Amino acid sequence: MKYMILMTGRFDFQPCVYIMVSFNGQAIYIGVTSDLMRRIGQHRDGYFDGHSKKYKTHRLVLFEIFGDMDSAIAREKQLKNWRRQWKISHVTATNPKWRDLAEDLGFPALPSY
């Protein structure tokens, strides 16, 4: 696994909802995890079959941390039910340039296509 890295700290085993996008932002993936660092590596490695692998949603543009998994799952379901434009507006409000936040967590920059 080429992008898998080990880190200890505040994001390990912390329930969170995250949004990953393709290089051009056209494909959006919303997920929930208790280990954000591992999940980012899995997305970048193409570990999951389906939407994420097909559309190469490798860039982390938003994540929200929760105190428990039930709250994180409820938020994931809420976001998945939003219209596409609402999702885009939410990401833009918190990350106006749609930067890859994984870089801030120690992952290498991805190439621009």
VEXRO-145977 format. One record per atom (N, C-alpha, C, O): residue in three letters; x, y, z. Coordinates in pm, whole numbers, plus 32768, in hexadecimal, padded with zeros to 4 digits. Each point is the difference from the previous one (the first is absolute). Layout:
N
AlaXYZ
...
***
This chain:
113
Met80547F8A8000
Met7FAC80768000
Met8059807C8000
Met8042801E8063
Lys7FBE80247F34
Lys805E806A7FE8
Lys7FED807C8057
Lys806380408023
Tyr7F227FE48002
Tyr7FEA8078804E
Tyr7FE47FE58093
Tyr7FE9805E804C
Met80177F247FDD
Met7FE07FE0808A
Met80708034805A
Met80747FE07FEC
Ile7F6980718076
Ile806180318060
Ile7FCA7FE9808B
Ile7F877FF98014
Leu80D27FFD8049
Leu7FD67FEF808A
Leu801580848048
Leu806B803C7FF8
Met7F2F7FEF804E
Met800A80798050
Met7FB47FE98081
Met7F9A7FBA8002
Thr8098807F8065
Thr7FB47FFE807C
Thr7FD6808F801A
Thr8042805E7FD5
Gly7F517FB28070
Gly7FD38086801D
Gly7F6A80098003
Gly7FBB7F9B8010
Arg801380DB7FE2
Arg7F73801D8018
Arg7FA17FBE7F9E
Arg7F8A7FF18020
Phe80A47FE87F69
Phe7FA57FC97F9C
Phe7FF77F688003
Phe7FA77FC67FC1
Asp80B37FF78087
Asp7FFB7F6E8007
Asp7F897FD48053
Asp7FEF802D8072
Phe7FC07F7B7F55
Phe7F8E7FC48044
Phe7FA180688038
Phe7FCF7FF38070
Gln801980737F43
Gln7FA3806A8024
Gln7F907FFF7F97
Gln801C80137F8A
Pro7F677FD7809F
Pro7F937FFD7F9E
Pro7FF880847FB2
Pro8003806C803A
Cys7FF47F887F44
Cys7FF280797FAE
Cys7FBC7FE07F7C
Cys7FFE7F8F7FD0
Val7FCA80D97FF7
Val7FC67FFD7F7A
Val806480497FA8
Val803C8063802A
Tyr7FD77F6D7F5D
Tyr8060803F7FA7
Tyr7FC780097F74
Tyr7FA87FB27FD9
Ile808C80AD7FDB
Ile7FDB800E7F73
Ile80807FFC7FAE
Ile805C804F8014
Met7FA67F537F8E
Met806E7FF27FA2
Met7FCB80247F75
Met7F8B7FE87FE2
Val80CA80527FCB
Val7FD780237F79
Val806A7FD37F9C
Val80737FE58024
Ser7F6580137F5F
Ser805D7FE17F94
Ser8056807C7FE6
Ser7FE7806B8037
Phe807E7F867F75
Phe805E806D7FE9
Phe7FBD80807FCF
Phe802F806D801E
Asn7F637F877F99
Asn7FBC80767FCB
Asn7F8480278052
Asn7FBB80607FDF
Gly802B7F55808B
Gly7F8F80208058
Gly7F797FD37FCB
Gly7F99801C803E
Gln80647F9F7F52
Gln7F827FD57FC6
Gln7FC07F8D804C
Gln7F867FFD8011
Ala80CB7FA5801B
Ala7FCC7F8E804D
Ala8013801C8094
Ala806D8027802C
Ile7F2A7FC48021
Ile800180198090
Ile7FE17F7D8048
Ile7FA37FB97FDB
Tyr80AC8029808B
Tyr7FE87F8A8053
Tyr7FF5802B8091
Tyr805780478032
Ile7F3F7F8F8011
Ile7FED801D808D
Ile80077F7D804C
Ile7FBE7F9F7FDB
Gly8092805E808F
Gly800E7F87804E
Gly800E801D8093
Gly80098073802A
Val7FF87F238025
Val801280098091
Val806B7F9B8027
Val80097F947FC5
Thr8048808E809D
Thr806B7FA7802D
Thr802480208090
Thr7FDE806B8034
Ser80667F38800B
Ser8037801A8085
Ser809880117FF8
Ser804180158066
Asp7FF67FE17F22
Asp8090800E7FEB
Asp8018804A7F7D
Asp80137FC37F97
Leu7FEB80C0806F
Leu800A80547F89
Leu80837FEA7FB4
Leu80007FFC7F85
Met806E7FF880C1
Met80817FF07FBD
Met80027F807FAB
Met802A80027F8C
Arg7FA77F9180AE
Arg7FFC7F827FB5
Arg7FA3800C7F89
Arg801F7FCF7F93
Arg7F6E80708081
Arg7F9D800A7F95
Arg803380557F8C
Arg7FE77FE07F8C
Ile8061808B8091
Ile803A80517F94
Ile80607FAA7FAD
Ile7FFD80037F85
Gly80577FB180BF
Gly805E7FA87FBB
Gly7FB77F9A7FAA
Gly802A7FE47F8F
Gln7F697FE680A4
Gln7FB27FA07FB3
Gln7FC5803F7F82
Gln80017FC47F95
His7FCB80B58078
His7FCA80457F8A
His806F80187F9A
His7FED7FE67F89
Arg8083804A80A3
Arg806D801E7FA4
Arg80387F827FBD
Arg803080057F8F
Asp7FC97F8B80B8
Asp80327F827FC9
Asp7F9A7FB97FA8
Asp80207F997FC4
Gly7F66809C8033
Gly7F987FBE7FB1
Gly7FD37F7E803F
Gly7FDA7FA27FBA
Tyr8029805780CA
Tyr7FE07F87804C
Tyr7F6F7FD47FF0
Tyr7FE37F897FFE
Phe7FC380D77FF6
Phe7F717FE17FF9
Phe7FD17FF97F6F
Phe801D80587FB0
Asp7F9C7F3F8030
Asp7FC17FF77F7D
Asp7F85805A7FFF
Asp7FCC8023806B
Gly800580017F21
Gly7F8680507FF4
Gly801E80927FE0
Gly806380207FBF
His7F4680368070
His8004808F7FE0
His8089803E801E
His803980447FAB
Ser7FFA7FA380CB
Ser807E803D802A
Ser80747FDB7FA4
Ser805080557FDA
Lys7FBA7F2C8003
Lys806C7FD27FA9
Lys7FEB802E7F70
Lys805D802E7FBE
Lys7F277FC58013
Lys7FE180247F76
Lys801E80927FE2
Lys803880217F97
Tyr7FA1803880C6
Tyr800E80907FE8
Tyr807B803D8043
Tyr801480797FFC
Lys803E7F338042
Lys807E802B803D
Lys7FEB80758061
Lys803F80697FF3
Thr7F697F83806D
Thr7FE880678065
Thr806F7FF68068
Thr7FF37FBC8065
His807B808A7F80
His807A7FF7804F
His801C807C8053
His805A7FFE8054
Arg7F5E806E7F96
Arg801E807F8044
Arg7F9D801A8071
Arg7F8780067FEA
Leu80AE800A808E
Leu7FAF801E8076
Leu7FE480968003
Leu805D8051800B
Val7F247FD57FEC
Val7FE0808F7FFE
Val7FB3802D807C
Val7FF080788017
Leu7FE07F288038
Leu7FB780248079
Leu7FFA7F89805D
Leu7FF07F8E7FD4
Phe801B808C80AE
Phe7FE57F988062
Phe7FC88042807D
Phe802380718022
Glu7F867F478021
Glu7FC1802E807B
Glu80137F938069
Glu7FDF7F8C7FE7
Ile80548099808C
Ile801D7FA0806B
Ile7F8B7FFB8062
Ile7FC28067801E
Phe80217F218015
Phe7F917FEA805C
Phe802F7FB5807C
Phe80687FBD7FFD
Gly7F4C804D806D
Gly80227FBC807C
Gly7FDA7F6E8001
Gly80367FB2804F
Asp7F6D80277F5A
Asp7FD67F747FFB
Asp7FD87FDD7F72
Asp7FDE80577FAF
Met80267F288034
Met7FE57FD17F78
Met7F6F80147FD8
Met7FE5801C7F8B
Asp7FBD7FD880D1
Asp7F7380137FDD
Asp7FE7808D7FC9
Asp7FB680117FA0
Ser80888053809D
Ser7FF1808A7FD0
Ser804080117F77
Ser7FCA80457FA9
Ala80A97F7D8044
Ala804580087F7E
Ala7FAC7FBF7F92
Ala7FF580367F92
Ile7FD17F57808C
Ile7FAD7FBA7F9D
Ile7F8480517FDE
Ile7FD780077F8C
Ala7FED803780DA
Ala7F8A80547FE7
Ala802380757FA5
Ala7FB380237FA6
Arg80C2801B8070
Arg802B80707FAD
Arg801E7FD17F72
Arg7FDE80467FA0
Glu80627F468051
Glu801C7FCB7F7B
Glu7F7F7FEE7FB1
Glu7FF780277F8C
Lys7FA57F9E80B4
Lys7F7F7FEB7FBD
Lys7FC080857FDA
Lys7FC6800D7F94
Gln8046805680C4
Gln7FC980857FE2
Gln8044803B7F84
Gln7FBC80307FA5
Leu80C97FCE8059
Leu804980397F8E
Leu7FE37FB67F7F
Leu7FF4803E7F96
Lys80017F3F8071
Lys7FE47FB27F87
Lys7F7680207FC7
Lys7FE97FF07F88
Asn7FBD803B80CC
Asn7F7980237FD1
Asn7FF7808F7FC8
Asn7F9B80257FC5
Trp80CE802A804E
Trp7FFF80887FCC
Trp80097FFE7F68
Trp80347FA37FC4
Arg7F9880C87FFF
Arg801380157F71
Arg8094801D7FE4
Arg804880328057
Arg7FE27FAF7F31
Arg808D80157FDA
Arg802D8090801A
Arg806D80168035
Gln7F42804C7FA7
Gln8027808B8012
Gln801380248094
Gln805780508021
Trp7F5A7F768036
Trp801080198090
Trp80867FC88030
Trp8044803E8052
Lys7FE17F4D7F7B
Lys80817FC48025
Lys8072805A7FD1
Lys805E801A804A
Ile7F9780147F3A
Ile806780597FC9
Ile800A80808052
Ile806E802D8020
Ser7F21800C8003
Ser7FFF807B8051
Ser803C7FE8808B
Ser804780568034
His7F9D7F378006
His80357FE18085
His80997FF47FFC
His804580378056
Val7FEF7F837F46
Val80927FF47FF3
Val803C80897FE7
Val80658024803E
Thr7F6180297F68
Thr803580857FDE
Thr8001805D8079
Thr805C8051800F
Ala7F407FA58046
Ala7FF980558078
Ala80717FE28061
Ala8030805A8046
Thr7FFB7F287FC1
Thr80697FDC805F
Thr808A7FF27FC1
Thr806580088046
Asn7FA07FE27F38
Asn807D7FEC7FB8
Asn7FF180417F76
Asn7FF27FBA7F9C
Pro801280CD805E
Pro7FDF80497F84
Pro804F7FD77F84
Pro7FCA80067F91
Lys80B37FD1807F
Lys80517FDA7F8D
Lys7FFF7F687FE7
Lys80457FCF7FA7
Trp7F6E7FEA80A8
Trp7FF87F6F7FF6
Trp808B7FC08007
Trp80207FA47FB5
Arg8030808F80A7
Arg80867FC98015
Arg7FF67F708031
Arg7F9E7FDA803F
Asp80C87FD67FA4
Asp80067F788032
Asp803280068090
Asp807880128018
Leu7F2D7FDE8047
Leu8021800A808D
Leu80587F8D8030
Leu803B8008806B
Ala7FCD7F8E7F47
Ala80577F8F8024
Ala8092802C8008
Ala804E7FC8804C
Glu7FD7809C7F65
Glu808980348005
Glu80208038808A
Glu80707FF28031
Asp7F2D804F800D
Asp801380378087
Asp80137F918067
Asp80348019806D
Leu7FA07F6F7F72
Leu80097F8E805B
Leu807A7FA97FE3
Leu80107F96803C
Gly804780967F69
Gly807D7FBA7FE6
Gly80047FAE7F80
Gly80667FC17FE4
Phe7F30803F7FCE
Phe80007FB77F81
Phe804580547F95
Phe7FF9807B8005
Pro80487F437F9C
Pro8041804C7F93
Pro7F98803F7FA5
Pro7F8F7FD07FF3
Ala8099809D7FCE
Ala7FA780447F9F
Ala7FE67FA37F8B
Ala80587FB67FD4
Leu7F2E804F7FFB
Leu7FDC7FB37F8A
Leu801D80527F83
Leu7FFD807B8004
Pro801F7F427F8C
Pro801A804A7F84
Pro7F8180447FCD
Pro7F907FCF8017
Ser808280A07FA5
Ser7F9180417FBB
Ser7FF77FC27F77
Ser80657FF67FBA
Tyr7F277FE2801E
Tyr7FF07FBB7F80
Tyr7FEB80607F90
Tyr7FF17FD67F8D
***
